[in-house]
Each structure stands twice: as C-alpha cells, then as structure tokens.
C-alpha cells in the first residue's frame, strides 16, 4: 500500500490482512510469528501498536474512513490483541509520523545520526565505529540524491 499524508509525506507498507465487513467497516490484522511477549508486554504492545496505527493512517488516507479495529494475532500461542482507534487519534498519529519523517530528513541532510544504545548493542558488529562505545564513525557520504533501485 502506498499513500500520501496531509503534508505530502509518502507512506508505504505491506498489511498482512484487511477485513471488510458487510457494513463497510475495516479491520486491520497483523500476524506475529512468535508468542505474545510476557515480559515487558506493555512496551512490546506499544511498539506493535505503532505499526498498526501506521497501517490505520494509511488506510484512512486511502479510503477516507478509519479502520474500526486493529488486531494482532500471535500465531505461536493464539493470543489476540485488539484496539479500536478513533479518527482524532489517527489524525494526531499522522502528525507524529510527519514529524518523524521531518526529523529523518533533517538528520539525512546534516549527517546527525545519534546512537541509541540498547541491549541489542551486545550483538552489533559496529561497536568499534559507534560513538556510544568510544568509536569514530566513518565519514558521512551524504543524503542520497536518487532513490535506490
């Protein structure tokens, strides 16, 4: 799916499933291959809902109506997580997406990409280049001027 936000920002993504009721109501379904995360569940659900709201905004912009339900299905244990966004919430989230894209564009133009240390750093092969570990990043080649093929 590909749509433009109110400011012209292009959204592109792949939605696992869209259900359309006889009444025209939309439900976005996303399948997760693992189990519902027991530890730090609130954070995991927040991250998953960010993705689902992204899809909801894309559908809202393409069809003019917000989906009535966002559903995550965890295939390994069969758990469901349902959420019903409203129009105003999706409009606020659209503004968040536009602000995130502006921040990415600004970082791309200036080369100011700051590290965001997390537990994933333990497996990262780039620690020697990462400022968070005292490393020096390679010279910034600049923002691409042409889209990747």
C-alpha positions as CSV (number, residue, x, y, z in Angstrom):
1,X,0.0,0.0,0.0
2,X,1.2,3.5,-0.8
3,X,-0.5,6.8,0.2
4,X,0.3,10.4,0.8
5,X,-0.2,12.1,4.2
6,X,-1.7,15.6,4.5
7,X,1.8,17.2,4.1
8,X,2.7,15.1,1.1
9,X,4.8,12.6,3.0
10,X,4.7,9.2,1.3
11,X,3.8,6.1,3.4
12,X,4.5,2.7,2.0
13,X,3.9,-0.6,3.7
14,X,2.5,-4.1,3.5
15,X,-0.6,-5.0,5.5
16,X,-1.0,-8.7,6.3
17,X,-4.8,-8.7,6.1
18,X,-7.7,-6.2,5.7
19,X,-11.1,-7.5,6.5
20,X,-14.1,-5.6,5.2
21,X,-17.5,-6.2,6.9
22,X,-20.8,-6.1,5.0
23,X,-21.3,-2.7,6.6
24,X,-18.1,-1.4,5.1
25,X,-16.2,-1.3,8.4
26,X,-12.5,-2.2,8.1
27,X,-10.3,-4.4,10.4
28,X,-6.5,-4.4,10.0
29,X,-5.0,-7.8,11.0
30,X,-1.2,-8.3,11.6
31,X,0.2,-11.8,12.3
32,X,3.1,-12.2,14.7
33,X,5.0,-15.5,14.3
34,X,6.1,-15.7,18.0
35,X,4.2,-15.8,21.3
36,X,2.7,-12.7,22.9
37,X,5.6,-11.3,24.9
38,X,5.1,-12.0,28.7
39,X,7.9,-9.8,30.0
40,X,7.8,-6.1,29.1
41,X,4.4,-6.8,27.4
42,X,3.3,-3.2,27.6
43,X,6.4,-2.0,25.7
44,X,6.1,-4.8,23.1
45,X,2.4,-3.9,22.6
46,X,3.2,-0.2,22.3
47,X,5.7,-1.0,19.5
48,X,3.3,-3.3,17.8
49,X,0.5,-0.8,18.0
50,X,2.8,1.9,16.5
51,X,3.0,-0.4,13.4
52,X,-0.8,-1.0,13.4
53,X,-1.6,2.7,13.7
54,X,0.8,3.3,10.8
55,X,-1.3,0.9,8.8
56,X,-4.5,2.5,10.1
57,X,-3.4,6.0,9.0
58,X,-2.5,4.6,5.5
59,X,-6.0,3.0,5.2
60,X,-7.7,6.2,6.5
61,X,-5.9,8.3,3.9
62,X,-6.5,5.8,1.0
63,X,-10.2,5.0,1.8
64,X,-11.3,8.1,3.7
65,X,-12.6,6.1,6.7
66,X,-10.6,4.9,9.7
67,X,-10.5,1.1,10.4
68,X,-12.7,0.2,13.3
69,X,-10.4,-2.4,14.7
70,X,-6.7,-3.2,14.7
71,X,-5.9,-6.8,15.6
72,X,-2.6,-8.5,16.4
73,X,-2.6,-12.3,16.2
74,X,0.3,-14.1,17.9
75,X,0.4,-17.4,16.0
76,X,2.6,-19.4,18.5
77,X,0.1,-19.1,21.3
78,X,-3.1,-17.8,19.6
79,X,-3.4,-14.7,21.7
80,X,-5.2,-11.7,20.3
81,X,-4.7,-8.0,20.9
82,X,-7.5,-5.8,19.7
83,X,-7.5,-2.0,19.6
84,X,-10.1,0.4,18.2
85,X,-8.7,3.8,17.2
86,X,-10.8,6.8,16.6
87,X,-10.5,9.4,13.8
88,X,-9.0,12.1,16.0
89,X,-6.4,9.7,17.4
90,X,-5.3,8.8,13.9
91,X,-5.1,12.4,12.8
92,X,-2.8,13.1,15.8
93,X,-0.8,10.0,14.9
94,X,-0.5,11.2,11.3
95,X,1.1,14.4,12.7
96,X,3.5,12.2,14.7
97,X,4.5,10.3,11.5
98,X,5.0,13.6,9.6
99,X,7.3,14.9,12.5
100,X,9.3,11.7,12.5
101,X,9.8,12.0,8.7
102,X,10.9,15.6,9.1
103,X,13.5,14.5,11.7
104,X,14.8,11.8,9.4
105,X,15.1,14.3,6.6
106,X,17.0,16.7,8.8
107,X,19.3,14.0,10.1
108,X,19.9,12.9,6.5
109,X,20.8,16.4,5.4
110,X,23.2,17.1,8.3
111,X,24.5,13.6,9.0
112,X,23.5,13.9,12.6
113,X,22.6,10.3,13.4
114,X,23.0,9.8,17.1
115,X,23.4,6.4,18.6
116,X,20.6,4.9,20.6
117,X,22.2,2.3,22.9
118,X,20.1,-0.7,23.9
119,X,20.6,-4.3,24.8
120,X,20.8,-5.0,21.1
121,X,24.2,-3.4,21.1
122,X,25.7,-6.6,22.6
123,X,25.3,-8.2,19.1
124,X,26.2,-5.3,16.9
125,X,29.3,-5.7,14.7
126,X,29.8,-2.0,14.5
127,X,30.8,-1.1,18.1
128,X,34.3,-0.1,17.0
129,X,32.7,2.6,14.9
130,X,30.0,3.6,17.3
131,X,30.4,6.8,19.4
132,X,28.4,5.1,22.2
133,X,31.4,2.8,22.5
134,X,34.1,5.4,22.0
135,X,34.4,4.6,18.3
136,X,34.6,7.0,15.4
137,X,32.0,6.6,12.7
138,X,33.2,6.6,9.0
139,X,32.8,9.9,7.1
140,X,29.1,10.5,6.2
141,X,28.6,10.0,2.4
142,X,25.7,12.4,2.3
143,X,22.0,12.0,1.7
144,X,21.2,10.0,-1.4
145,X,20.1,12.2,-4.3
146,X,18.4,9.5,-6.3
147,X,16.0,6.7,-5.0
148,X,17.5,3.3,-4.6
149,X,16.7,0.9,-7.4
